[in-house]
């Protein structure tokens, strides 16, 4: 588990029926503008002398592309104001300007249009520790603000940005959504989700789709080969003007995962995993956990983690081991690197080292069901079925729906082998 730059992979799976569908870009913008204004409380000042009030009505303020200082917290701290940095320059005023200012960061010159508003999500963690819905909503709002501002600039610079592509038959042209419009369609309903497990599932599915899209663009920007099969059929790859937005959104996700990994929400996520009512829900929660486990603050670690995954997939196990060893030299307390090195050693037949790596991963993260299941496979290989059984049982205790995977069969094999030895 846990491929991809931040451990998410590039395939999100289907959103599923009954999630409310996607709103049109126009309706998403309108409803989100209303939501963003409701989040402001008190007064906020825009950058470079422009200002406006944001008390629940239309928000003022201006976003300027020249780069400037990000604003402070307004009222309860649910909205940021200030000068918005944009990739292409230009100025946004009125409500869109307030949205751009809300998404603005501090400093200039790094080429990113918006910075992560991690403190907003941290506030949400303090308010609730029950589930991911609240921080996911905040993440969705942050991305929506960036898209609204970015689309405003892009449309002004590229008024004829809609492109028609040949259909599969080649006889007709089929208009397709820009990737920004698709992301807005996905985050719009998430930003307005109410309480409840069904709503949380909707939010998790949709935000996973967004992550899949922005991670694909991150891979493309990093020089990896990406073709149209990596995108939904109806969605166009990011244009040059949209790419900064994709990279900024990727960083939002990365900081989101780091925030969860280092905070109290991780325990709530495992509790949610244990009570998951369906295999589908369990799988989605597991995907988020893998992504969180694979997150790291050091860019070098992320690059090497991805390279190690690629080497393991192509059976370059020795080089993968060397890659993970370099990661552990940087951060010996990174459980996922121990887990992945255990996997590579296992495939090489280095059972003692693989077991040692898995045990270290478990010591650092006792809930690592990947390490526990790997430990079980190692013990099965050396015919120590009692230890293998304990390891598989521990993995299932942490993630009950794993019983429906190959681990369920492994449990049967271990019990049968133990009964045979007793006979």
C-alpha positions as CSV (number, residue, x, y, z in Angstrom):
1,X,0.0,0.0,0.0
2,X,0.9,3.6,-0.2
3,X,2.2,4.3,-3.7
4,X,2.5,7.8,-5.1
5,X,4.3,10.9,-4.1
6,X,2.4,11.3,-0.8
7,X,1.4,7.6,-0.6
8,X,-1.9,8.1,-2.4
9,X,-1.3,6.6,-5.8
10,X,-2.9,7.9,-9.0
11,X,-6.1,5.9,-9.0
12,X,-8.9,7.1,-6.8
13,X,-11.6,4.6,-7.6
14,X,-15.2,5.5,-8.2
15,X,-17.0,8.2,-6.2
16,X,-20.0,5.8,-6.1
17,X,-23.8,6.4,-6.5
18,X,-25.8,8.5,-4.2
19,X,-23.1,11.0,-3.3
20,X,-25.1,13.9,-4.7
21,X,-23.3,14.2,-8.0
22,X,-21.2,17.2,-9.1
23,X,-22.5,20.7,-9.2
24,X,-21.8,22.8,-12.2
25,X,-18.8,25.1,-11.9
26,X,-21.1,28.1,-11.8
27,X,-23.3,26.8,-9.0
28,X,-20.2,25.6,-7.1
29,X,-18.7,29.1,-7.2
30,X,-21.9,30.8,-6.1
31,X,-22.5,28.4,-3.2
32,X,-18.9,28.5,-2.1
33,X,-18.7,32.2,-2.2
34,X,-21.7,32.3,0.2
35,X,-20.0,29.7,2.4
36,X,-16.7,31.6,2.4
37,X,-18.3,34.8,3.3
38,X,-20.1,33.1,6.2
39,X,-16.8,32.0,7.6
40,X,-15.6,35.6,7.9
41,X,-16.4,37.4,11.2
42,X,-15.5,41.0,11.9
43,X,-13.4,43.1,9.6
44,X,-10.4,42.2,7.4
45,X,-8.1,44.4,5.5
46,X,-6.9,43.6,2.0
47,X,-3.3,44.0,0.8
48,X,-1.8,47.1,-0.7
49,X,-4.3,49.5,0.8
50,X,-7.5,47.8,-0.4
51,X,-10.0,46.9,2.3
52,X,-13.4,45.6,2.9
53,X,-15.6,44.1,5.6
54,X,-16.6,40.5,5.7
55,X,-19.4,40.1,8.2
56,X,-21.5,37.5,6.4
57,X,-22.4,39.5,3.3
58,X,-20.3,40.3,0.3
59,X,-16.6,40.3,1.1
60,X,-14.4,43.1,-0.1
61,X,-10.6,43.3,-0.2
62,X,-8.3,42.9,-3.1
63,X,-5.8,40.3,-4.3
64,X,-2.8,41.6,-6.1
65,X,-0.5,39.5,-8.3
66,X,2.6,41.5,-7.4
67,X,3.2,39.5,-4.2
68,X,2.8,40.9,-0.8
69,X,2.3,40.2,2.8
70,X,-0.4,37.7,3.8
71,X,-3.0,39.0,6.2
72,X,-3.8,38.0,9.7
73,X,-6.8,36.3,11.3
74,X,-10.2,38.0,11.2
75,X,-12.7,37.6,14.0
76,X,-12.6,33.9,15.0
77,X,-9.8,33.2,12.6
78,X,-11.8,31.3,10.0
79,X,-10.8,33.6,7.2
80,X,-7.5,35.0,6.1
81,X,-7.2,38.3,4.3
82,X,-4.3,40.2,2.7
83,X,-2.5,40.4,-0.6
84,X,-2.9,37.4,-2.9
85,X,0.1,36.1,-4.8
86,X,-0.8,34.8,-8.2
87,X,1.2,32.9,-10.7
88,X,0.3,35.1,-13.6
89,X,0.0,38.5,-11.9
90,X,-3.1,40.7,-12.2
91,X,-5.6,42.0,-9.7
92,X,-8.8,40.6,-8.4
93,X,-11.3,42.8,-6.6
94,X,-14.6,42.5,-4.8
95,X,-15.8,39.1,-3.7
96,X,-13.3,37.2,-5.8
97,X,-10.6,39.4,-4.4
98,X,-11.6,38.6,-0.9
99,X,-11.4,34.9,-1.8
100,X,-7.9,35.4,-3.2
101,X,-6.9,37.4,-0.2
102,X,-8.3,34.7,2.0
103,X,-6.1,32.1,0.3
104,X,-3.0,34.3,0.3
105,X,0.2,33.3,2.1
106,X,3.2,35.3,3.3
107,X,6.3,36.2,1.3
108,X,6.8,36.2,-2.4
109,X,8.9,34.8,-5.2
110,X,8.4,31.1,-4.7
111,X,6.2,30.7,-7.7
112,X,3.2,29.3,-5.8
113,X,-0.1,31.2,-5.9
114,X,-1.3,30.2,-2.4
115,X,0.2,28.8,0.8
116,X,-1.4,26.2,3.1
117,X,-3.6,27.6,5.8
118,X,-2.5,24.9,8.2
119,X,-3.5,27.0,11.3
120,X,-7.1,26.9,10.2
121,X,-7.1,23.1,10.1
122,X,-5.3,23.0,13.4
123,X,-8.1,25.1,14.9
124,X,-10.6,22.5,13.6
125,X,-8.7,19.7,15.2
126,X,-9.0,21.5,18.6
127,X,-12.8,21.8,18.1
128,X,-13.4,18.2,17.2
129,X,-11.5,14.9,17.3
130,X,-14.3,12.6,16.3
131,X,-13.6,12.3,12.5
132,X,-12.0,13.7,9.4
133,X,-15.1,15.6,8.2
134,X,-14.2,19.0,9.7
135,X,-10.6,19.1,8.6
136,X,-11.6,17.8,5.2
137,X,-14.1,20.6,4.9
138,X,-11.5,23.1,5.8
139,X,-9.1,21.6,3.2
140,X,-11.9,21.7,0.6
141,X,-12.6,25.4,1.3
142,X,-8.9,26.2,1.1
143,X,-8.7,24.6,-2.3
144,X,-11.9,26.1,-3.5
145,X,-10.6,29.6,-2.6
146,X,-7.5,29.0,-4.7
147,X,-9.5,27.6,-7.6
148,X,-11.9,30.5,-7.7
149,X,-9.1,33.1,-7.7
150,X,-7.0,31.1,-10.1
151,X,-9.9,30.6,-12.6
152,X,-10.7,34.3,-12.5
153,X,-7.2,35.1,-13.6
154,X,-6.9,32.3,-16.1
155,X,-10.2,33.2,-17.8
156,X,-9.1,36.9,-18.1
157,X,-5.9,35.8,-19.7
158,X,-7.3,32.9,-21.7
159,X,-10.9,33.8,-22.7
160,X,-11.0,31.0,-25.2
161,X,-9.6,28.3,-22.9
162,X,-12.2,25.6,-23.6
163,X,-10.7,23.0,-26.0
164,X,-12.6,20.4,-27.9
165,X,-11.0,17.0,-28.3
166,X,-11.9,14.3,-30.9
167,X,-14.2,11.6,-29.6
168,X,-13.3,8.0,-29.6
169,X,-14.9,7.5,-33.0
170,X,-13.1,10.6,-34.4
171,X,-16.4,11.8,-36.0
172,X,-17.3,14.5,-33.4
173,X,-15.7,16.8,-31.0
174,X,-16.5,16.5,-27.3
175,X,-16.0,19.5,-25.0
176,X,-14.2,18.6,-21.8
177,X,-13.8,20.2,-18.4
178,X,-10.7,21.9,-17.3
179,X,-9.0,20.2,-14.4
180,X,-9.8,23.3,-12.3
181,X,-13.5,23.0,-13.0
182,X,-13.4,19.4,-12.1
183,X,-11.7,20.0,-8.8
184,X,-14.3,22.7,-8.0
185,X,-17.1,20.3,-8.8
186,X,-15.5,17.8,-6.3
187,X,-14.7,20.2,-3.5
188,X,-17.9,22.2,-3.6
189,X,-20.2,19.5,-2.0
190,X,-17.4,18.7,0.5
191,X,-17.2,22.2,1.7
192,X,-20.9,22.1,2.5
193,X,-21.1,18.6,4.1
194,X,-23.1,18.3,7.3
195,X,-22.5,15.9,10.2
196,X,-22.9,12.2,9.8
197,X,-20.9,9.2,8.6
198,X,-22.5,9.2,5.1
199,X,-21.4,12.8,4.7
200,X,-17.9,12.0,5.9
201,X,-17.7,9.1,3.4
202,X,-18.7,11.5,0.6
203,X,-16.1,13.9,1.7
204,X,-13.4,11.3,1.9
205,X,-14.2,9.9,-1.6
206,X,-14.3,13.3,-3.3
207,X,-11.2,14.6,-1.7
208,X,-9.4,11.4,-2.7
209,X,-10.3,12.1,-6.3
210,X,-8.9,15.6,-5.9
211,X,-5.7,14.2,-4.5
212,X,-5.5,11.8,-7.4
213,X,-5.7,14.7,-9.9
214,X,-3.2,17.0,-8.2
215,X,-0.8,14.2,-7.6
216,X,-0.9,13.3,-11.3
217,X,0.0,16.9,-12.1
218,X,2.8,16.8,-9.5
219,X,4.2,13.7,-11.2
220,X,4.0,15.4,-14.6
221,X,5.7,18.6,-13.3
222,X,8.4,16.4,-11.8
223,X,9.2,14.9,-15.2
224,X,7.4,11.5,-14.9
225,X,5.5,10.2,-17.9
226,X,1.8,11.0,-17.6
227,X,-0.7,10.3,-20.4
228,X,-4.5,10.9,-20.8
229,X,-5.3,7.5,-19.2
230,X,-4.2,9.1,-15.9
231,X,-7.2,11.5,-16.0
232,X,-10.9,10.9,-16.0
233,X,-12.2,10.7,-19.6
234,X,-14.0,14.0,-19.4
235,X,-11.2,16.0,-17.8
236,X,-8.3,17.9,-19.6
237,X,-4.8,17.9,-18.1
238,X,-3.7,21.1,-16.4
239,X,-2.7,24.0,-18.6
240,X,0.6,25.9,-17.9
241,X,-1.5,28.6,-16.2
242,X,-3.3,26.0,-14.0
243,X,-0.1,24.1,-12.9
244,X,0.8,26.5,-10.0
245,X,-2.7,25.8,-8.6
246,X,-2.1,22.1,-8.8
247,X,1.2,22.3,-7.0
248,X,-0.2,24.5,-4.3
249,X,-3.2,22.1,-3.9
250,X,-0.7,19.2,-3.6
251,X,1.1,21.0,-0.8
252,X,-2.2,21.6,1.0
253,X,-2.8,17.8,0.9
254,X,0.7,17.1,2.1
255,X,0.4,19.5,5.0
256,X,-3.0,18.0,5.8
257,X,-1.6,14.5,6.0
258,X,1.3,15.7,8.2
259,X,-1.1,17.6,10.5
260,X,-3.1,14.4,11.0
261,X,-0.1,12.2,11.5
262,X,1.3,14.4,14.2
263,X,-2.0,15.2,15.9
264,X,-4.8,13.5,17.9
265,X,-7.0,12.8,14.8
266,X,-4.9,9.7,14.0
267,X,-6.5,7.8,16.9
268,X,-9.9,8.9,15.8
269,X,-9.2,7.6,12.3
270,X,-8.2,4.2,13.6
271,X,-11.4,4.1,15.7
272,X,-13.3,4.9,12.5
273,X,-11.5,2.1,10.7
274,X,-12.4,-0.4,13.4
275,X,-16.1,0.4,13.3
276,X,-16.3,0.7,9.4
277,X,-19.5,-1.0,8.4
278,X,-18.5,-2.0,4.9
279,X,-15.4,-3.2,3.1
280,X,-15.6,-0.2,0.8
281,X,-15.6,2.3,3.7
282,X,-12.7,0.4,5.3
283,X,-10.7,0.5,2.1
284,X,-11.2,4.3,1.8
285,X,-10.1,4.8,5.4
286,X,-7.0,2.6,4.8
287,X,-6.1,4.6,1.8
288,X,-6.0,7.8,3.9
289,X,-4.0,6.0,6.6
290,X,-1.4,4.8,4.0
291,X,-1.2,8.4,2.7
292,X,-0.7,9.8,6.2
293,X,2.0,7.1,7.0
294,X,3.8,8.0,3.8
295,X,3.8,11.7,4.4
296,X,7.0,13.5,5.6
297,X,8.2,17.0,6.0
298,X,11.5,16.4,4.2
299,X,11.3,16.6,0.4
300,X,14.3,14.3,0.1
301,X,12.4,11.6,2.0
302,X,9.4,11.9,-0.2
303,X,11.5,11.6,-3.4
304,X,13.4,8.5,-2.1
305,X,10.2,6.9,-0.8
306,X,8.7,7.2,-4.3
307,X,11.9,5.9,-5.9
308,X,11.9,2.9,-3.5
309,X,8.3,2.1,-4.4
310,X,9.2,2.2,-8.1
311,X,12.2,0.0,-7.6
312,X,10.2,-2.6,-5.6
313,X,7.5,-2.7,-8.2
314,X,10.1,-3.4,-10.9
315,X,11.8,-6.0,-8.7
316,X,14.9,-3.9,-8.1
317,X,14.8,-5.0,-4.5
318,X,18.5,-4.4,-3.6
319,X,18.4,-0.9,-4.8
320,X,15.1,-0.4,-3.0
321,X,16.7,-1.5,0.2
322,X,19.5,1.0,-0.3
323,X,17.0,3.7,-1.0
324,X,15.1,3.1,2.2
325,X,18.3,2.8,4.1
326,X,19.2,6.3,3.0
327,X,15.8,7.5,4.3
328,X,16.4,5.9,7.7
329,X,19.7,7.7,7.9
330,X,17.8,10.9,7.6
331,X,14.9,9.9,9.9
332,X,15.3,6.6,11.8
333,X,11.9,7.2,13.4
334,X,9.9,7.0,10.2
335,X,7.8,3.8,10.5
336,X,6.8,3.6,6.8
337,X,10.5,3.4,5.6
338,X,11.0,0.4,8.0
339,X,7.9,-1.2,6.6
340,X,8.9,-0.8,3.0
341,X,12.4,-1.9,3.6
342,X,11.0,-5.0,5.4
343,X,9.0,-5.7,2.2
344,X,12.0,-5.4,-0.1
345,X,14.1,-7.6,2.2
346,X,11.3,-10.2,2.3
347,X,11.2,-10.4,-1.5
348,X,15.0,-10.9,-1.5
349,X,14.7,-13.7,1.0
350,X,16.4,-11.8,3.8
351,X,13.9,-13.0,6.4
352,X,15.9,-12.1,9.5
353,X,16.4,-8.5,8.3
354,X,12.9,-8.3,7.1
355,X,11.6,-9.4,10.5
356,X,13.8,-6.9,12.3
357,X,12.6,-4.1,10.0
358,X,9.0,-5.0,10.6
359,X,9.4,-5.2,14.3
360,X,11.1,-1.8,14.4
361,X,8.2,-0.4,12.4
362,X,5.7,-1.8,14.9
363,X,7.7,-0.4,17.8
364,X,7.4,3.1,16.2
365,X,3.8,2.7,15.1
366,X,2.0,-0.2,17.0
367,X,-1.1,0.3,14.8
368,X,0.8,-0.4,11.5
369,X,-1.3,-3.2,10.1
370,X,1.0,-3.3,7.1
371,X,4.0,-4.2,9.4
372,X,1.8,-6.8,11.3
373,X,0.6,-8.5,8.1
374,X,4.2,-8.5,6.7
375,X,5.4,-10.0,10.0
376,X,2.9,-12.7,9.6
377,X,4.1,-13.5,6.1
378,X,7.7,-13.7,7.2
379,X,6.8,-16.2,10.0
380,X,4.7,-18.2,7.6
381,X,7.6,-18.5,5.2
382,X,9.8,-19.9,8.0
383,X,6.9,-22.2,9.2
384,X,6.5,-20.5,12.6
385,X,2.8,-20.6,12.3
386,X,1.9,-19.7,15.9
387,X,3.8,-16.4,15.6
388,X,2.3,-15.8,12.1
389,X,-1.2,-16.4,13.5
390,X,-0.6,-13.8,16.2
391,X,0.6,-11.3,13.7
392,X,-2.3,-11.7,11.3
393,X,-4.8,-11.6,14.2
394,X,-3.2,-8.3,15.3
395,X,-3.6,-6.8,11.8
396,X,-7.3,-7.9,11.7
397,X,-7.8,-6.4,15.2
398,X,-6.6,-3.0,13.9
399,X,-8.4,-3.3,10.5
400,X,-11.2,-5.8,10.8
401,X,-12.1,-5.9,7.2
402,X,-8.7,-7.3,6.4
403,X,-10.2,-10.7,7.3
404,X,-11.9,-10.5,3.8
405,X,-8.5,-10.3,2.1
406,X,-5.7,-12.9,1.7
407,X,-5.1,-12.5,5.4
408,X,-8.3,-14.4,6.1
409,X,-6.9,-17.3,4.1
410,X,-3.5,-17.0,5.8
411,X,-5.3,-17.3,9.2
412,X,-6.9,-20.6,8.0
413,X,-3.5,-21.9,6.8
414,X,-1.8,-21.1,10.1
415,X,-4.6,-22.7,12.2
416,X,-4.6,-25.8,9.9
417,X,-0.8,-26.1,10.1
418,X,-0.8,-25.8,13.9
419,X,-3.6,-28.4,14.3
420,X,-1.6,-30.8,12.0
421,X,1.6,-30.4,14.1
422,X,-0.4,-31.1,17.3
423,X,-1.9,-34.2,15.7
